[in-house]
Amino acid sequence: MSIVKRADRQHYMNTGTAADPVWSRIGEGFTEFAESKNAVSYQRRYIHEYTKRTDVTGYAPVIDYEFEVYTANPVIERLRRIADAELVGEDAKVDVLTVDLFDEDSIPGRYRAYRRQYSVIPDESGKGTDALVYTGTMKGVGDIEEGVFVPASGAYTRNR
């Protein structure tokens, strides 16, 4: 048994197209990329009970991000384009994979992964005095999809 390091949970963004995805690692320049699940719950108390019952009925996931601008980084270029051009609707959506390198599949080099689409909600740019910094959130669109990812080839396969 050992502790899992933050670097062992990696994130990738599709910087290609839906038909021809290119999974680019989210890393260099990012100082924050934290997910809040924001579970939605339903509570009730029946007449014969003293304590409420709670069931989880859904999720409203949000990822808070902050990055320093690095040139020639396709993830940063995509997020900057959404913020700087004030893109909306489908143009402001991205696909993100979360890959746990400590959760290897039955095939070596293949890891459990979760894919979800997010709407990018830019917040600030120009923050700080040393590096150009952008901040914002990504809010989940639709259900999560479970699959496997092979970092060596960049191949993601959805579980059936």
Phi and psi in radians as a Rosetta constraint file:
Dihedral C 1 N 2 CA 2 C 2 CIRCULARHARMONIC -2.574 0.35
Dihedral N 2 CA 2 C 2 N 3 CIRCULARHARMONIC 2.767 0.35
Dihedral C 2 N 3 CA 3 C 3 CIRCULARHARMONIC -1.271 0.35
Dihedral N 3 CA 3 C 3 N 4 CIRCULARHARMONIC 2.535 0.35
Dihedral C 3 N 4 CA 4 C 4 CIRCULARHARMONIC -1.635 0.35
Dihedral N 4 CA 4 C 4 N 5 CIRCULARHARMONIC 2.260 0.35
Dihedral C 4 N 5 CA 5 C 5 CIRCULARHARMONIC -1.494 0.35
Dihedral N 5 CA 5 C 5 N 6 CIRCULARHARMONIC 2.639 0.35
Dihedral C 5 N 6 CA 6 C 6 CIRCULARHARMONIC -0.989 0.35
Dihedral N 6 CA 6 C 6 N 7 CIRCULARHARMONIC -0.644 0.35
Dihedral C 6 N 7 CA 7 C 7 CIRCULARHARMONIC -1.148 0.35
Dihedral N 7 CA 7 C 7 N 8 CIRCULARHARMONIC -0.245 0.35
Dihedral C 7 N 8 CA 8 C 8 CIRCULARHARMONIC -1.464 0.35
Dihedral N 8 CA 8 C 8 N 9 CIRCULARHARMONIC -0.081 0.35
Dihedral C 8 N 9 CA 9 C 9 CIRCULARHARMONIC -1.890 0.35
Dihedral N 9 CA 9 C 9 N 10 CIRCULARHARMONIC 1.911 0.35
Dihedral C 9 N 10 CA 10 C 10 CIRCULARHARMONIC -1.893 0.35
Dihedral N 10 CA 10 C 10 N 11 CIRCULARHARMONIC 2.722 0.35
Dihedral C 10 N 11 CA 11 C 11 CIRCULARHARMONIC -2.222 0.35
Dihedral N 11 CA 11 C 11 N 12 CIRCULARHARMONIC 2.522 0.35
Dihedral C 11 N 12 CA 12 C 12 CIRCULARHARMONIC -2.328 0.35
Dihedral N 12 CA 12 C 12 N 13 CIRCULARHARMONIC 2.527 0.35
Dihedral C 12 N 13 CA 13 C 13 CIRCULARHARMONIC -2.048 0.35
Dihedral N 13 CA 13 C 13 N 14 CIRCULARHARMONIC 2.444 0.35
Dihedral C 13 N 14 CA 14 C 14 CIRCULARHARMONIC -1.311 0.35
Dihedral N 14 CA 14 C 14 N 15 CIRCULARHARMONIC 1.897 0.35
Dihedral C 14 N 15 CA 15 C 15 CIRCULARHARMONIC -1.788 0.35
Dihedral N 15 CA 15 C 15 N 16 CIRCULARHARMONIC 0.119 0.35
Dihedral C 15 N 16 CA 16 C 16 CIRCULARHARMONIC -1.714 0.35
Dihedral N 16 CA 16 C 16 N 17 CIRCULARHARMONIC -2.365 0.35
Dihedral C 16 N 17 CA 17 C 17 CIRCULARHARMONIC -2.101 0.35
Dihedral N 17 CA 17 C 17 N 18 CIRCULARHARMONIC 2.993 0.35
Dihedral C 17 N 18 CA 18 C 18 CIRCULARHARMONIC -1.107 0.35
Dihedral N 18 CA 18 C 18 N 19 CIRCULARHARMONIC -0.669 0.35
Dihedral C 18 N 19 CA 19 C 19 CIRCULARHARMONIC -1.315 0.35
Dihedral N 19 CA 19 C 19 N 20 CIRCULARHARMONIC -0.542 0.35
Dihedral C 19 N 20 CA 20 C 20 CIRCULARHARMONIC -2.343 0.35
Dihedral N 20 CA 20 C 20 N 21 CIRCULARHARMONIC 1.320 0.35
Dihedral C 20 N 21 CA 21 C 21 CIRCULARHARMONIC -1.198 0.35
Dihedral N 21 CA 21 C 21 N 22 CIRCULARHARMONIC 2.517 0.35
Dihedral C 21 N 22 CA 22 C 22 CIRCULARHARMONIC -2.184 0.35
Dihedral N 22 CA 22 C 22 N 23 CIRCULARHARMONIC 1.950 0.35
Dihedral C 22 N 23 CA 23 C 23 CIRCULARHARMONIC -1.570 0.35
Dihedral N 23 CA 23 C 23 N 24 CIRCULARHARMONIC 1.793 0.35
Dihedral C 23 N 24 CA 24 C 24 CIRCULARHARMONIC -1.681 0.35
Dihedral N 24 CA 24 C 24 N 25 CIRCULARHARMONIC 2.310 0.35
Dihedral C 24 N 25 CA 25 C 25 CIRCULARHARMONIC -1.211 0.35
Dihedral N 25 CA 25 C 25 N 26 CIRCULARHARMONIC 2.384 0.35
Dihedral C 25 N 26 CA 26 C 26 CIRCULARHARMONIC -1.588 0.35
Dihedral N 26 CA 26 C 26 N 27 CIRCULARHARMONIC 1.962 0.35
Dihedral C 26 N 27 CA 27 C 27 CIRCULARHARMONIC -2.854 0.35
Dihedral N 27 CA 27 C 27 N 28 CIRCULARHARMONIC -1.418 0.35
Dihedral C 27 N 28 CA 28 C 28 CIRCULARHARMONIC -0.927 0.35
Dihedral N 28 CA 28 C 28 N 29 CIRCULARHARMONIC 2.159 0.35
Dihedral C 28 N 29 CA 29 C 29 CIRCULARHARMONIC 1.673 0.35
Dihedral N 29 CA 29 C 29 N 30 CIRCULARHARMONIC -0.401 0.35
Dihedral C 29 N 30 CA 30 C 30 CIRCULARHARMONIC -1.459 0.35
Dihedral N 30 CA 30 C 30 N 31 CIRCULARHARMONIC 2.136 0.35
Dihedral C 30 N 31 CA 31 C 31 CIRCULARHARMONIC -1.812 0.35
Dihedral N 31 CA 31 C 31 N 32 CIRCULARHARMONIC -0.202 0.35
Dihedral C 31 N 32 CA 32 C 32 CIRCULARHARMONIC -2.613 0.35
Dihedral N 32 CA 32 C 32 N 33 CIRCULARHARMONIC 2.392 0.35
Dihedral C 32 N 33 CA 33 C 33 CIRCULARHARMONIC -2.801 0.35
Dihedral N 33 CA 33 C 33 N 34 CIRCULARHARMONIC 1.320 0.35
Dihedral C 33 N 34 CA 34 C 34 CIRCULARHARMONIC -2.004 0.35
Dihedral N 34 CA 34 C 34 N 35 CIRCULARHARMONIC 2.315 0.35
Dihedral C 34 N 35 CA 35 C 35 CIRCULARHARMONIC -1.737 0.35
Dihedral N 35 CA 35 C 35 N 36 CIRCULARHARMONIC 2.359 0.35
Dihedral C 35 N 36 CA 36 C 36 CIRCULARHARMONIC -1.924 0.35
Dihedral N 36 CA 36 C 36 N 37 CIRCULARHARMONIC 2.199 0.35
Dihedral C 36 N 37 CA 37 C 37 CIRCULARHARMONIC -1.284 0.35
Dihedral N 37 CA 37 C 37 N 38 CIRCULARHARMONIC -0.564 0.35
Dihedral C 37 N 38 CA 38 C 38 CIRCULARHARMONIC 0.851 0.35
Dihedral N 38 CA 38 C 38 N 39 CIRCULARHARMONIC 1.041 0.35
Dihedral C 38 N 39 CA 39 C 39 CIRCULARHARMONIC -1.059 0.35
Dihedral N 39 CA 39 C 39 N 40 CIRCULARHARMONIC 2.406 0.35
Dihedral C 39 N 40 CA 40 C 40 CIRCULARHARMONIC -1.717 0.35
Dihedral N 40 CA 40 C 40 N 41 CIRCULARHARMONIC 2.286 0.35
Dihedral C 40 N 41 CA 41 C 41 CIRCULARHARMONIC -2.207 0.35
Dihedral N 41 CA 41 C 41 N 42 CIRCULARHARMONIC 2.752 0.35
Dihedral C 41 N 42 CA 42 C 42 CIRCULARHARMONIC -2.074 0.35
Dihedral N 42 CA 42 C 42 N 43 CIRCULARHARMONIC 2.165 0.35
Dihedral C 42 N 43 CA 43 C 43 CIRCULARHARMONIC -2.065 0.35
Dihedral N 43 CA 43 C 43 N 44 CIRCULARHARMONIC 2.530 0.35
Dihedral C 43 N 44 CA 44 C 44 CIRCULARHARMONIC -2.742 0.35
Dihedral N 44 CA 44 C 44 N 45 CIRCULARHARMONIC 2.783 0.35
Dihedral C 44 N 45 CA 45 C 45 CIRCULARHARMONIC -2.342 0.35
Dihedral N 45 CA 45 C 45 N 46 CIRCULARHARMONIC 2.240 0.35
Dihedral C 45 N 46 CA 46 C 46 CIRCULARHARMONIC -1.513 0.35
Dihedral N 46 CA 46 C 46 N 47 CIRCULARHARMONIC 2.785 0.35
Dihedral C 46 N 47 CA 47 C 47 CIRCULARHARMONIC -1.092 0.35
Dihedral N 47 CA 47 C 47 N 48 CIRCULARHARMONIC -0.394 0.35
Dihedral C 47 N 48 CA 48 C 48 CIRCULARHARMONIC -1.681 0.35
Dihedral N 48 CA 48 C 48 N 49 CIRCULARHARMONIC 0.098 0.35
Dihedral C 48 N 49 CA 49 C 49 CIRCULARHARMONIC -2.066 0.35
Dihedral N 49 CA 49 C 49 N 50 CIRCULARHARMONIC 2.661 0.35
Dihedral C 49 N 50 CA 50 C 50 CIRCULARHARMONIC -1.641 0.35
Dihedral N 50 CA 50 C 50 N 51 CIRCULARHARMONIC -0.394 0.35
Dihedral C 50 N 51 CA 51 C 51 CIRCULARHARMONIC -2.027 0.35
Dihedral N 51 CA 51 C 51 N 52 CIRCULARHARMONIC 2.510 0.35
Dihedral C 51 N 52 CA 52 C 52 CIRCULARHARMONIC -1.265 0.35
Dihedral N 52 CA 52 C 52 N 53 CIRCULARHARMONIC 2.668 0.35
Dihedral C 52 N 53 CA 53 C 53 CIRCULARHARMONIC -1.811 0.35
Dihedral N 53 CA 53 C 53 N 54 CIRCULARHARMONIC 2.488 0.35
Dihedral C 53 N 54 CA 54 C 54 CIRCULARHARMONIC -2.277 0.35
Dihedral N 54 CA 54 C 54 N 55 CIRCULARHARMONIC 2.315 0.35
Dihedral C 54 N 55 CA 55 C 55 CIRCULARHARMONIC -2.153 0.35
Dihedral N 55 CA 55 C 55 N 56 CIRCULARHARMONIC 2.476 0.35
Dihedral C 55 N 56 CA 56 C 56 CIRCULARHARMONIC -1.417 0.35
Dihedral N 56 CA 56 C 56 N 57 CIRCULARHARMONIC 2.200 0.35
Dihedral C 56 N 57 CA 57 C 57 CIRCULARHARMONIC -1.975 0.35
Dihedral N 57 CA 57 C 57 N 58 CIRCULARHARMONIC -0.109 0.35
Dihedral C 57 N 58 CA 58 C 58 CIRCULARHARMONIC 3.046 0.35
Dihedral N 58 CA 58 C 58 N 59 CIRCULARHARMONIC -3.056 0.35
Dihedral C 58 N 59 CA 59 C 59 CIRCULARHARMONIC -2.435 0.35
Dihedral N 59 CA 59 C 59 N 60 CIRCULARHARMONIC 2.663 0.35
Dihedral C 59 N 60 CA 60 C 60 CIRCULARHARMONIC -2.321 0.35
Dihedral N 60 CA 60 C 60 N 61 CIRCULARHARMONIC 1.234 0.35
Dihedral C 60 N 61 CA 61 C 61 CIRCULARHARMONIC -1.181 0.35
Dihedral N 61 CA 61 C 61 N 62 CIRCULARHARMONIC 2.528 0.35
Dihedral C 61 N 62 CA 62 C 62 CIRCULARHARMONIC -2.397 0.35
Dihedral N 62 CA 62 C 62 N 63 CIRCULARHARMONIC 2.357 0.35
Dihedral C 62 N 63 CA 63 C 63 CIRCULARHARMONIC -1.965 0.35
Dihedral N 63 CA 63 C 63 N 64 CIRCULARHARMONIC 2.144 0.35
Dihedral C 63 N 64 CA 64 C 64 CIRCULARHARMONIC -1.566 0.35
Dihedral N 64 CA 64 C 64 N 65 CIRCULARHARMONIC 2.306 0.35
Dihedral C 64 N 65 CA 65 C 65 CIRCULARHARMONIC -2.264 0.35
Dihedral N 65 CA 65 C 65 N 66 CIRCULARHARMONIC 2.686 0.35
Dihedral C 65 N 66 CA 66 C 66 CIRCULARHARMONIC -2.598 0.35
Dihedral N 66 CA 66 C 66 N 67 CIRCULARHARMONIC 2.322 0.35
Dihedral C 66 N 67 CA 67 C 67 CIRCULARHARMONIC -2.518 0.35
Dihedral N 67 CA 67 C 67 N 68 CIRCULARHARMONIC 2.624 0.35
Dihedral C 67 N 68 CA 68 C 68 CIRCULARHARMONIC -1.580 0.35
Dihedral N 68 CA 68 C 68 N 69 CIRCULARHARMONIC 2.422 0.35
Dihedral C 68 N 69 CA 69 C 69 CIRCULARHARMONIC -1.301 0.35
Dihedral N 69 CA 69 C 69 N 70 CIRCULARHARMONIC 2.141 0.35
Dihedral C 69 N 70 CA 70 C 70 CIRCULARHARMONIC -2.035 0.35
Dihedral N 70 CA 70 C 70 N 71 CIRCULARHARMONIC 2.428 0.35
Dihedral C 70 N 71 CA 71 C 71 CIRCULARHARMONIC -1.317 0.35
Dihedral N 71 CA 71 C 71 N 72 CIRCULARHARMONIC 2.760 0.35
Dihedral C 71 N 72 CA 72 C 72 CIRCULARHARMONIC 1.035 0.35
Dihedral N 72 CA 72 C 72 N 73 CIRCULARHARMONIC 0.533 0.35
Dihedral C 72 N 73 CA 73 C 73 CIRCULARHARMONIC -1.971 0.35
Dihedral N 73 CA 73 C 73 N 74 CIRCULARHARMONIC 1.930 0.35
Dihedral C 73 N 74 CA 74 C 74 CIRCULARHARMONIC -1.102 0.35
Dihedral N 74 CA 74 C 74 N 75 CIRCULARHARMONIC -0.546 0.35
Dihedral C 74 N 75 CA 75 C 75 CIRCULARHARMONIC -1.195 0.35
Dihedral N 75 CA 75 C 75 N 76 CIRCULARHARMONIC -0.846 0.35
Dihedral C 75 N 76 CA 76 C 76 CIRCULARHARMONIC -1.112 0.35
Dihedral N 76 CA 76 C 76 N 77 CIRCULARHARMONIC -0.712 0.35
Dihedral C 76 N 77 CA 77 C 77 CIRCULARHARMONIC -1.051 0.35
Dihedral N 77 CA 77 C 77 N 78 CIRCULARHARMONIC -0.717 0.35
Dihedral C 77 N 78 CA 78 C 78 CIRCULARHARMONIC -1.132 0.35
Dihedral N 78 CA 78 C 78 N 79 CIRCULARHARMONIC -0.816 0.35
Dihedral C 78 N 79 CA 79 C 79 CIRCULARHARMONIC -1.185 0.35
Dihedral N 79 CA 79 C 79 N 80 CIRCULARHARMONIC -0.672 0.35
Dihedral C 79 N 80 CA 80 C 80 CIRCULARHARMONIC -1.109 0.35
Dihedral N 80 CA 80 C 80 N 81 CIRCULARHARMONIC -0.729 0.35
Dihedral C 80 N 81 CA 81 C 81 CIRCULARHARMONIC -1.066 0.35
Dihedral N 81 CA 81 C 81 N 82 CIRCULARHARMONIC -0.751 0.35
Dihedral C 81 N 82 CA 82 C 82 CIRCULARHARMONIC -1.055 0.35
Dihedral N 82 CA 82 C 82 N 83 CIRCULARHARMONIC -0.796 0.35
Dihedral C 82 N 83 CA 83 C 83 CIRCULARHARMONIC -1.248 0.35
Dihedral N 83 CA 83 C 83 N 84 CIRCULARHARMONIC -0.898 0.35
Dihedral C 83 N 84 CA 84 C 84 CIRCULARHARMONIC -1.189 0.35
Dihedral N 84 CA 84 C 84 N 85 CIRCULARHARMONIC -0.638 0.35
Dihedral C 84 N 85 CA 85 C 85 CIRCULARHARMONIC -1.576 0.35
Dihedral N 85 CA 85 C 85 N 86 CIRCULARHARMONIC -0.012 0.35
Dihedral C 85 N 86 CA 86 C 86 CIRCULARHARMONIC 0.906 0.35
Dihedral N 86 CA 86 C 86 N 87 CIRCULARHARMONIC 0.889 0.35
Dihedral C 86 N 87 CA 87 C 87 CIRCULARHARMONIC -1.211 0.35
Dihedral N 87 CA 87 C 87 N 88 CIRCULARHARMONIC 2.638 0.35
Dihedral C 87 N 88 CA 88 C 88 CIRCULARHARMONIC -2.330 0.35
Dihedral N 88 CA 88 C 88 N 89 CIRCULARHARMONIC 2.987 0.35
Dihedral C 88 N 89 CA 89 C 89 CIRCULARHARMONIC 1.017 0.35
Dihedral N 89 CA 89 C 89 N 90 CIRCULARHARMONIC -2.395 0.35
Dihedral C 89 N 90 CA 90 C 90 CIRCULARHARMONIC -1.064 0.35
Dihedral N 90 CA 90 C 90 N 91 CIRCULARHARMONIC -0.507 0.35
Dihedral C 90 N 91 CA 91 C 91 CIRCULARHARMONIC -1.215 0.35
Dihedral N 91 CA 91 C 91 N 92 CIRCULARHARMONIC -0.284 0.35
Dihedral C 91 N 92 CA 92 C 92 CIRCULARHARMONIC -1.827 0.35
Dihedral N 92 CA 92 C 92 N 93 CIRCULARHARMONIC 0.315 0.35
Dihedral C 92 N 93 CA 93 C 93 CIRCULARHARMONIC -1.867 0.35
Dihedral N 93 CA 93 C 93 N 94 CIRCULARHARMONIC 2.545 0.35
Dihedral C 93 N 94 CA 94 C 94 CIRCULARHARMONIC -2.383 0.35
Dihedral N 94 CA 94 C 94 N 95 CIRCULARHARMONIC 2.695 0.35
Dihedral C 94 N 95 CA 95 C 95 CIRCULARHARMONIC -1.792 0.35
Dihedral N 95 CA 95 C 95 N 96 CIRCULARHARMONIC 2.318 0.35
Dihedral C 95 N 96 CA 96 C 96 CIRCULARHARMONIC -2.197 0.35
Dihedral N 96 CA 96 C 96 N 97 CIRCULARHARMONIC 2.346 0.35
Dihedral C 96 N 97 CA 97 C 97 CIRCULARHARMONIC -1.816 0.35
Dihedral N 97 CA 97 C 97 N 98 CIRCULARHARMONIC 2.387 0.35
Dihedral C 97 N 98 CA 98 C 98 CIRCULARHARMONIC -1.946 0.35
Dihedral N 98 CA 98 C 98 N 99 CIRCULARHARMONIC 2.153 0.35
Dihedral C 98 N 99 CA 99 C 99 CIRCULARHARMONIC -2.152 0.35
Dihedral N 99 CA 99 C 99 N 100 CIRCULARHARMONIC 2.182 0.35
Dihedral C 99 N 100 CA 100 C 100 CIRCULARHARMONIC -1.717 0.35
Dihedral N 100 CA 100 C 100 N 101 CIRCULARHARMONIC 1.853 0.35
Dihedral C 100 N 101 CA 101 C 101 CIRCULARHARMONIC -1.226 0.35
Dihedral N 101 CA 101 C 101 N 102 CIRCULARHARMONIC -0.140 0.35
Dihedral C 101 N 102 CA 102 C 102 CIRCULARHARMONIC -1.661 0.35
Dihedral N 102 CA 102 C 102 N 103 CIRCULARHARMONIC 0.043 0.35
Dihedral C 102 N 103 CA 103 C 103 CIRCULARHARMONIC -2.151 0.35
Dihedral N 103 CA 103 C 103 N 104 CIRCULARHARMONIC 1.198 0.35
Dihedral C 103 N 104 CA 104 C 104 CIRCULARHARMONIC -1.266 0.35
Dihedral N 104 CA 104 C 104 N 105 CIRCULARHARMONIC 2.470 0.35
Dihedral C 104 N 105 CA 105 C 105 CIRCULARHARMONIC -1.255 0.35
Dihedral N 105 CA 105 C 105 N 106 CIRCULARHARMONIC 3.126 0.35
Dihedral C 105 N 106 CA 106 C 106 CIRCULARHARMONIC -1.167 0.35
Dihedral N 106 CA 106 C 106 N 107 CIRCULARHARMONIC -0.329 0.35
Dihedral C 106 N 107 CA 107 C 107 CIRCULARHARMONIC -1.748 0.35
Dihedral N 107 CA 107 C 107 N 108 CIRCULARHARMONIC 2.142 0.35
Dihedral C 107 N 108 CA 108 C 108 CIRCULARHARMONIC -0.976 0.35
Dihedral N 108 CA 108 C 108 N 109 CIRCULARHARMONIC 2.415 0.35
Dihedral C 108 N 109 CA 109 C 109 CIRCULARHARMONIC 1.494 0.35
Dihedral N 109 CA 109 C 109 N 110 CIRCULARHARMONIC 0.037 0.35
Dihedral C 109 N 110 CA 110 C 110 CIRCULARHARMONIC -2.067 0.35
Dihedral N 110 CA 110 C 110 N 111 CIRCULARHARMONIC 2.307 0.35
Dihedral C 110 N 111 CA 111 C 111 CIRCULARHARMONIC -2.212 0.35
Dihedral N 111 CA 111 C 111 N 112 CIRCULARHARMONIC 2.643 0.35
Dihedral C 111 N 112 CA 112 C 112 CIRCULARHARMONIC -1.090 0.35
Dihedral N 112 CA 112 C 112 N 113 CIRCULARHARMONIC 2.423 0.35
Dihedral C 112 N 113 CA 113 C 113 CIRCULARHARMONIC -2.473 0.35
Dihedral N 113 CA 113 C 113 N 114 CIRCULARHARMONIC 2.655 0.35
Dihedral C 113 N 114 CA 114 C 114 CIRCULARHARMONIC -2.185 0.35
Dihedral N 114 CA 114 C 114 N 115 CIRCULARHARMONIC 2.254 0.35
Dihedral C 114 N 115 CA 115 C 115 CIRCULARHARMONIC -1.987 0.35
Dihedral N 115 CA 115 C 115 N 116 CIRCULARHARMONIC 2.424 0.35
Dihedral C 115 N 116 CA 116 C 116 CIRCULARHARMONIC -2.590 0.35
Dihedral N 116 CA 116 C 116 N 117 CIRCULARHARMONIC 2.590 0.35
Dihedral C 116 N 117 CA 117 C 117 CIRCULARHARMONIC -1.577 0.35
Dihedral N 117 CA 117 C 117 N 118 CIRCULARHARMONIC 2.510 0.35
Dihedral C 117 N 118 CA 118 C 118 CIRCULARHARMONIC -2.311 0.35
Dihedral N 118 CA 118 C 118 N 119 CIRCULARHARMONIC 2.558 0.35
Dihedral C 118 N 119 CA 119 C 119 CIRCULARHARMONIC -1.583 0.35
Dihedral N 119 CA 119 C 119 N 120 CIRCULARHARMONIC 2.247 0.35
Dihedral C 119 N 120 CA 120 C 120 CIRCULARHARMONIC -1.500 0.35
Dihedral N 120 CA 120 C 120 N 121 CIRCULARHARMONIC 2.192 0.35
Dihedral C 120 N 121 CA 121 C 121 CIRCULARHARMONIC -2.017 0.35
Dihedral N 121 CA 121 C 121 N 122 CIRCULARHARMONIC 1.606 0.35
Dihedral C 121 N 122 CA 122 C 122 CIRCULARHARMONIC -1.135 0.35
Dihedral N 122 CA 122 C 122 N 123 CIRCULARHARMONIC 2.629 0.35
Dihedral C 122 N 123 CA 123 C 123 CIRCULARHARMONIC -2.073 0.35
Dihedral N 123 CA 123 C 123 N 124 CIRCULARHARMONIC -1.379 0.35
Dihedral C 123 N 124 CA 124 C 124 CIRCULARHARMONIC -2.106 0.35
Dihedral N 124 CA 124 C 124 N 125 CIRCULARHARMONIC 2.662 0.35
Dihedral C 124 N 125 CA 125 C 125 CIRCULARHARMONIC -2.433 0.35
Dihedral N 125 CA 125 C 125 N 126 CIRCULARHARMONIC 2.647 0.35
Dihedral C 125 N 126 CA 126 C 126 CIRCULARHARMONIC 1.510 0.35
Dihedral N 126 CA 126 C 126 N 127 CIRCULARHARMONIC 0.133 0.35
Dihedral C 126 N 127 CA 127 C 127 CIRCULARHARMONIC -1.192 0.35
Dihedral N 127 CA 127 C 127 N 128 CIRCULARHARMONIC 2.475 0.35
Dihedral C 127 N 128 CA 128 C 128 CIRCULARHARMONIC 1.612 0.35
Dihedral N 128 CA 128 C 128 N 129 CIRCULARHARMONIC 3.031 0.35
Dihedral C 128 N 129 CA 129 C 129 CIRCULARHARMONIC -2.134 0.35
Dihedral N 129 CA 129 C 129 N 130 CIRCULARHARMONIC -0.276 0.35
Dihedral C 129 N 130 CA 130 C 130 CIRCULARHARMONIC -1.675 0.35
Dihedral N 130 CA 130 C 130 N 131 CIRCULARHARMONIC -1.058 0.35
Dihedral C 130 N 131 CA 131 C 131 CIRCULARHARMONIC -1.900 0.35
Dihedral N 131 CA 131 C 131 N 132 CIRCULARHARMONIC 2.671 0.35
Dihedral C 131 N 132 CA 132 C 132 CIRCULARHARMONIC -1.296 0.35
Dihedral N 132 CA 132 C 132 N 133 CIRCULARHARMONIC 2.120 0.35
Dihedral C 132 N 133 CA 133 C 133 CIRCULARHARMONIC -2.100 0.35
Dihedral N 133 CA 133 C 133 N 134 CIRCULARHARMONIC 2.401 0.35
Dihedral C 133 N 134 CA 134 C 134 CIRCULARHARMONIC -2.057 0.35
Dihedral N 134 CA 134 C 134 N 135 CIRCULARHARMONIC 2.554 0.35
Dihedral C 134 N 135 CA 135 C 135 CIRCULARHARMONIC -2.342 0.35
Dihedral N 135 CA 135 C 135 N 136 CIRCULARHARMONIC 2.802 0.35
Dihedral C 135 N 136 CA 136 C 136 CIRCULARHARMONIC 3.012 0.35
Dihedral N 136 CA 136 C 136 N 137 CIRCULARHARMONIC -2.950 0.35
Dihedral C 136 N 137 CA 137 C 137 CIRCULARHARMONIC -2.325 0.35
Dihedral N 137 CA 137 C 137 N 138 CIRCULARHARMONIC 2.798 0.35
Dihedral C 137 N 138 CA 138 C 138 CIRCULARHARMONIC -2.152 0.35
Dihedral N 138 CA 138 C 138 N 139 CIRCULARHARMONIC 2.244 0.35
Dihedral C 138 N 139 CA 139 C 139 CIRCULARHARMONIC -1.940 0.35
Dihedral N 139 CA 139 C 139 N 140 CIRCULARHARMONIC 2.318 0.35
Dihedral C 139 N 140 CA 140 C 140 CIRCULARHARMONIC -1.020 0.35
Dihedral N 140 CA 140 C 140 N 141 CIRCULARHARMONIC 2.469 0.35
Dihedral C 140 N 141 CA 141 C 141 CIRCULARHARMONIC -2.134 0.35
Dihedral N 141 CA 141 C 141 N 142 CIRCULARHARMONIC 1.924 0.35
Dihedral C 141 N 142 CA 142 C 142 CIRCULARHARMONIC 1.385 0.35
Dihedral N 142 CA 142 C 142 N 143 CIRCULARHARMONIC -3.019 0.35
Dihedral C 142 N 143 CA 143 C 143 CIRCULARHARMONIC -1.419 0.35
Dihedral N 143 CA 143 C 143 N 144 CIRCULARHARMONIC 2.737 0.35
Dihedral C 143 N 144 CA 144 C 144 CIRCULARHARMONIC -1.334 0.35
Dihedral N 144 CA 144 C 144 N 145 CIRCULARHARMONIC 2.655 0.35
Dihedral C 144 N 145 CA 145 C 145 CIRCULARHARMONIC -2.170 0.35
Dihedral N 145 CA 145 C 145 N 146 CIRCULARHARMONIC 2.257 0.35
Dihedral C 145 N 146 CA 146 C 146 CIRCULARHARMONIC -1.716 0.35
Dihedral N 146 CA 146 C 146 N 147 CIRCULARHARMONIC 2.471 0.35
Dihedral C 146 N 147 CA 147 C 147 CIRCULARHARMONIC -2.817 0.35
Dihedral N 147 CA 147 C 147 N 148 CIRCULARHARMONIC -2.744 0.35
Dihedral C 147 N 148 CA 148 C 148 CIRCULARHARMONIC -2.305 0.35
Dihedral N 148 CA 148 C 148 N 149 CIRCULARHARMONIC 2.639 0.35
Dihedral C 148 N 149 CA 149 C 149 CIRCULARHARMONIC -2.320 0.35
Dihedral N 149 CA 149 C 149 N 150 CIRCULARHARMONIC 2.428 0.35
Dihedral C 149 N 150 CA 150 C 150 CIRCULARHARMONIC -1.971 0.35
Dihedral N 150 CA 150 C 150 N 151 CIRCULARHARMONIC 1.753 0.35
Dihedral C 150 N 151 CA 151 C 151 CIRCULARHARMONIC -0.996 0.35
Dihedral N 151 CA 151 C 151 N 152 CIRCULARHARMONIC -0.608 0.35
Dihedral C 151 N 152 CA 152 C 152 CIRCULARHARMONIC -1.086 0.35
Dihedral N 152 CA 152 C 152 N 153 CIRCULARHARMONIC -0.599 0.35
Dihedral C 152 N 153 CA 153 C 153 CIRCULARHARMONIC -1.881 0.35
Dihedral N 153 CA 153 C 153 N 154 CIRCULARHARMONIC -0.246 0.35
Dihedral C 153 N 154 CA 154 C 154 CIRCULARHARMONIC 1.307 0.35
Dihedral N 154 CA 154 C 154 N 155 CIRCULARHARMONIC 0.362 0.35
Dihedral C 154 N 155 CA 155 C 155 CIRCULARHARMONIC -1.660 0.35
Dihedral N 155 CA 155 C 155 N 156 CIRCULARHARMONIC 2.224 0.35
Dihedral C 155 N 156 CA 156 C 156 CIRCULARHARMONIC -1.964 0.35
Dihedral N 156 CA 156 C 156 N 157 CIRCULARHARMONIC 2.365 0.35
Dihedral C 156 N 157 CA 157 C 157 CIRCULARHARMONIC -2.252 0.35
Dihedral N 157 CA 157 C 157 N 158 CIRCULARHARMONIC 2.211 0.35
Dihedral C 157 N 158 CA 158 C 158 CIRCULARHARMONIC -1.302 0.35
Dihedral N 158 CA 158 C 158 N 159 CIRCULARHARMONIC 2.432 0.35
Dihedral C 158 N 159 CA 159 C 159 CIRCULARHARMONIC -1.259 0.35
Dihedral N 159 CA 159 C 159 N 160 CIRCULARHARMONIC 2.526 0.35
